[in-house]
Amino acid sequence: MIFDKRQMTVAKKLLNNTGGYMCAQNKIHFLIGVFCVLLLAPAMASADSWTANLDVSLTNVNYITIGGTTRGGGSFDGSTLTGFAPAITNEGPLAFLYCIDLVHYIYDDPFPQTQVNNEGKILGLDFTGADKVAYLINQYGFGAGSDESLQTVLQAAIWHVITGQAVTGLTIAQKPLYDQYVGEIDDGATGDVSQLFWITPGRQDQTITYQALVGAFPDGSNPWDEPNPVPEPTTMVLLGIGLLGVSAVARRRNR
């Protein structure tokens, strides 16, 4: 465990506030207790990143031309997200699953080591334009339903956000809607990234990078709606040891 600068600053302030007369042995005990508390504090907080099983179904792929290259994307109807670790109750079929990565590929198969977060991160990095993609999906993702034409327009607008390039080959009926979506983004519209799953598919073989995706459950729920998890007994024991060490030193000081 490597403590960050903020945690070390807290520990130093606590040590300095104990007074200069504390003996070396007591200082050691005190620091052990403080570091136990600092170490366990993140584990006690609610999770915002999960490992899950993504089962991709490419039953509804829409092909879109951008930058002279035709790419497959769209809602990927029938895909599921299950087996969250730690376990949660709201899991299963996804309402939609849109592509936010034009470099890598995905295919029909389970991806049991998939990383899921609600921070707008893909491939372990902050995704530029995540707030704009979030606006489009929060605004139009659920309304598109299983309508392939609306799914195509939404995917096209998402890819415009990612690349900055215009999509070509849309139908006469699709083009005005696409222009509307892009116009709203160009006018500065942004959305809440925390309401969506930002997904980096993964398998046991971590040498292959798969296409990053974004999705949501049909009712809009996600793991971050769950109550904070109850700490495991071992976590509570270690936390208790840390607090006891700090309190014991405090009692000695007051004698």
C-alpha positions as CSV (number, residue, x, y, z in Angstrom):
1,M,0.0,0.0,0.0
2,I,1.3,3.4,-1.0
3,F,-0.2,6.4,0.9
4,D,-0.9,9.5,-1.1
5,K,0.3,13.0,-0.1
6,R,-3.1,13.9,1.5
7,Q,-3.0,10.8,3.7
8,M,0.6,11.4,4.8
9,T,-0.3,15.0,5.6
10,V,-3.1,13.9,7.8
11,A,-0.9,11.4,9.6
12,K,1.9,14.1,10.2
13,K,-0.6,16.5,11.6
14,L,-2.0,13.9,14.0
15,L,1.5,13.0,15.1
16,N,2.4,16.6,15.7
17,N,-0.7,17.3,17.7
18,T,0.2,14.5,20.2
19,G,2.9,16.7,21.8
20,G,6.6,16.5,21.9
21,Y,6.7,14.4,25.1
22,M,5.4,11.2,23.5
23,C,8.0,8.5,23.7
24,A,9.2,6.8,20.5
25,Q,7.4,3.6,21.2
26,N,4.1,5.3,21.7
27,K,4.7,7.3,18.5
28,I,5.2,4.1,16.6
29,H,2.0,2.6,18.0
30,F,0.1,5.8,17.3
31,L,1.3,5.8,13.6
32,I,0.4,2.2,13.1
33,G,-3.2,3.0,14.3
34,V,-3.4,6.1,12.1
35,F,-2.2,4.2,9.0
36,C,-4.7,1.3,9.7
37,V,-7.5,3.8,9.6
38,L,-6.2,5.6,6.5
39,L,-5.7,2.3,4.7
40,L,-9.2,1.0,5.5
41,A,-11.1,4.3,4.8
42,P,-11.3,3.7,1.0
43,A,-12.6,0.2,1.6
44,M,-15.4,1.6,3.7
45,A,-16.5,4.0,1.0
46,S,-19.1,3.1,-1.6
47,A,-17.7,1.6,-4.8
48,D,-17.6,3.4,-8.1
49,S,-15.8,0.8,-10.1
50,W,-16.7,-2.9,-10.6
51,T,-15.7,-6.1,-12.3
52,A,-18.6,-7.8,-14.1
53,N,-19.4,-10.3,-16.8
54,L,-20.5,-8.6,-20.1
55,D,-22.2,-11.0,-22.5
56,V,-22.3,-9.2,-25.9
57,S,-25.0,-9.9,-28.4
58,L,-24.5,-8.3,-31.8
59,T,-28.0,-9.0,-33.0
60,N,-28.7,-5.4,-34.0
61,V,-25.6,-3.8,-35.6
62,N,-25.9,-0.5,-37.5
63,Y,-23.2,0.3,-40.1
64,I,-22.2,3.9,-40.3
65,T,-19.6,5.6,-42.5
66,I,-17.3,8.2,-40.8
67,G,-14.0,9.5,-42.2
68,G,-14.4,7.3,-45.3
69,T,-14.5,4.1,-43.2
70,T,-17.6,2.0,-42.5
71,R,-18.0,0.9,-38.8
72,G,-20.4,-1.3,-37.1
73,G,-22.1,0.1,-34.0
74,G,-25.5,0.7,-32.4
75,S,-27.6,-0.7,-29.6
76,F,-26.3,-4.3,-29.5
77,D,-29.8,-5.4,-28.4
78,G,-29.8,-8.5,-26.0
79,S,-26.4,-7.8,-24.3
80,T,-26.3,-8.4,-20.6
81,L,-24.2,-7.2,-17.6
82,T,-24.1,-9.6,-14.7
83,G,-21.9,-11.0,-11.9
84,F,-20.8,-7.7,-10.4
85,A,-18.1,-8.0,-7.8
86,P,-19.1,-7.2,-5.1
87,A,-22.5,-8.6,-5.8
88,I,-25.5,-6.4,-6.4
89,T,-29.1,-7.0,-7.1
90,N,-29.8,-4.9,-10.1
91,E,-28.2,-6.7,-13.1
92,G,-29.2,-8.4,-16.3
93,P,-30.2,-7.2,-19.8
94,L,-29.0,-3.8,-20.9
95,A,-31.4,-1.3,-22.5
96,F,-28.6,-0.5,-25.0
97,L,-24.9,-0.7,-25.6
98,Y,-23.3,1.9,-27.8
99,C,-19.7,2.0,-29.1
100,I,-17.4,4.8,-27.9
101,D,-14.2,3.4,-29.3
102,L,-13.4,3.4,-33.1
103,V,-10.0,1.7,-32.7
104,H,-10.8,-1.7,-31.2
105,Y,-13.4,-4.4,-31.9
106,I,-15.9,-6.5,-30.0
107,Y,-17.7,-9.7,-30.9
108,D,-20.4,-12.1,-29.6
109,D,-19.0,-13.7,-26.5
110,P,-18.9,-13.4,-22.7
111,F,-16.2,-11.0,-21.3
112,P,-16.0,-12.1,-17.6
113,Q,-13.3,-9.6,-16.6
114,T,-15.1,-6.5,-17.8
115,Q,-14.3,-3.2,-15.9
116,V,-17.3,-1.0,-15.3
117,N,-17.4,2.5,-13.8
118,N,-19.6,5.6,-13.5
119,E,-16.8,8.1,-13.9
120,G,-16.6,8.4,-17.7
121,K,-13.5,6.3,-17.9
122,I,-12.6,3.8,-20.6
123,L,-9.5,1.6,-21.0
124,G,-8.5,2.9,-17.6
125,L,-8.4,6.6,-18.7
126,D,-10.6,9.6,-18.6
127,F,-12.7,9.6,-21.8
128,T,-12.6,13.0,-23.5
129,G,-16.1,14.0,-24.4
130,A,-17.8,11.7,-21.9
131,D,-20.1,14.4,-20.7
132,K,-21.3,15.1,-24.3
133,V,-21.8,11.4,-24.9
134,A,-23.7,11.2,-21.6
135,Y,-26.0,14.0,-22.8
136,L,-26.9,12.2,-26.0
137,I,-27.5,8.9,-24.4
138,N,-29.4,10.2,-21.4
139,Q,-31.5,12.3,-23.7
140,Y,-32.1,9.9,-26.6
141,G,-30.9,6.4,-25.7
142,F,-34.0,5.2,-23.9
143,G,-36.3,6.8,-26.5
144,A,-34.5,5.0,-29.4
145,G,-35.7,1.7,-28.0
146,S,-35.3,-1.0,-30.7
147,D,-35.8,1.4,-33.6
148,E,-32.7,0.8,-35.8
149,S,-33.0,4.1,-37.6
150,L,-33.0,6.1,-34.3
151,Q,-30.1,3.9,-33.0
152,T,-28.1,4.6,-36.1
153,V,-28.6,8.4,-35.6
154,L,-27.6,8.2,-32.0
155,Q,-24.5,6.1,-32.7
156,A,-23.5,8.5,-35.5
157,A,-23.8,11.5,-33.2
158,I,-21.7,9.7,-30.6
159,W,-19.0,9.0,-33.1
160,H,-19.1,12.7,-34.2
161,V,-18.3,13.6,-30.6
162,I,-15.4,11.2,-30.5
163,T,-13.8,12.0,-33.8
164,G,-15.0,15.6,-34.6
165,Q,-15.8,14.3,-38.1
166,A,-19.1,14.3,-39.9
167,V,-20.9,11.1,-40.6
168,T,-22.0,10.4,-44.2
169,G,-24.4,7.9,-45.7
170,L,-27.4,8.6,-43.5
171,T,-30.8,8.5,-45.1
172,I,-32.9,11.6,-45.9
173,A,-35.0,10.8,-42.8
174,Q,-32.0,10.4,-40.5
175,K,-30.0,13.4,-41.5
176,P,-32.2,16.2,-39.9
177,L,-32.2,14.3,-36.6
178,Y,-28.5,13.8,-36.7
179,D,-28.0,17.5,-37.4
180,Q,-30.2,18.2,-34.4
181,Y,-28.2,16.0,-32.0
182,V,-24.8,17.4,-33.3
183,G,-26.2,21.0,-33.1
184,E,-27.1,20.5,-29.4
185,I,-23.6,19.2,-28.6
186,D,-22.0,22.1,-30.5
187,D,-24.1,24.5,-28.5
188,G,-22.5,23.1,-25.3
189,A,-25.0,20.5,-24.1
190,T,-23.5,18.1,-21.5
191,G,-24.9,15.3,-19.3
192,D,-24.3,13.3,-16.1
193,V,-21.7,10.6,-16.7
194,S,-22.6,8.9,-13.4
195,Q,-25.9,7.6,-14.7
196,L,-24.3,5.3,-17.2
197,F,-22.1,2.3,-17.4
198,W,-18.7,3.0,-18.9
199,I,-17.5,-0.4,-20.0
200,T,-14.1,-1.8,-20.9
201,P,-14.6,-5.4,-21.9
202,G,-12.0,-7.9,-20.7
203,R,-11.2,-11.6,-20.5
204,Q,-8.6,-13.7,-18.6
205,D,-6.1,-12.9,-21.4
206,Q,-5.5,-9.2,-20.7
207,T,-3.1,-8.8,-23.7
208,I,-6.1,-8.0,-26.0
209,T,-7.9,-4.7,-25.9
210,Y,-11.6,-4.8,-26.8
211,Q,-13.9,-2.1,-27.9
212,A,-15.1,0.3,-25.2
213,L,-18.8,0.7,-24.7
214,V,-21.4,2.6,-22.8
215,G,-24.8,1.3,-21.6
216,A,-27.5,1.3,-19.0
217,F,-30.2,-0.9,-17.6
218,P,-33.8,-0.5,-18.9
219,D,-35.0,1.2,-15.7
220,G,-32.0,3.5,-15.6
221,S,-30.7,1.9,-12.4
222,N,-27.0,1.1,-11.8
223,P,-24.8,-0.3,-9.1
224,W,-24.2,3.1,-7.6
225,D,-27.9,3.3,-6.7
226,E,-27.3,0.5,-4.2
227,P,-26.8,1.3,-0.5
228,N,-23.2,1.5,0.7
229,P,-21.9,-2.1,1.2
230,V,-21.6,-3.5,4.8
231,P,-17.9,-3.9,5.6
232,E,-16.7,-7.5,5.9
233,P,-15.8,-8.7,9.4
234,T,-12.1,-8.7,8.7
235,T,-12.3,-5.1,7.6
236,M,-14.1,-4.1,10.9
237,V,-11.5,-6.0,13.0
238,L,-8.6,-4.2,11.3
239,L,-10.3,-0.9,11.6
240,G,-11.0,-1.6,15.3
241,I,-7.3,-2.4,15.9
242,G,-6.3,0.9,14.4
243,L,-8.8,2.9,16.5
244,L,-7.8,1.1,19.6
245,G,-4.1,2.0,19.0
246,V,-5.0,5.6,18.6
247,S,-7.2,5.7,21.6
248,A,-4.6,3.9,23.8
249,V,-2.0,6.5,23.0
250,A,-4.5,9.3,23.7
251,R,-5.3,7.8,27.1
252,R,-1.6,7.6,28.0
253,R,-1.2,11.2,27.0
254,N,-4.0,12.3,29.4
255,R,-2.6,10.5,32.4
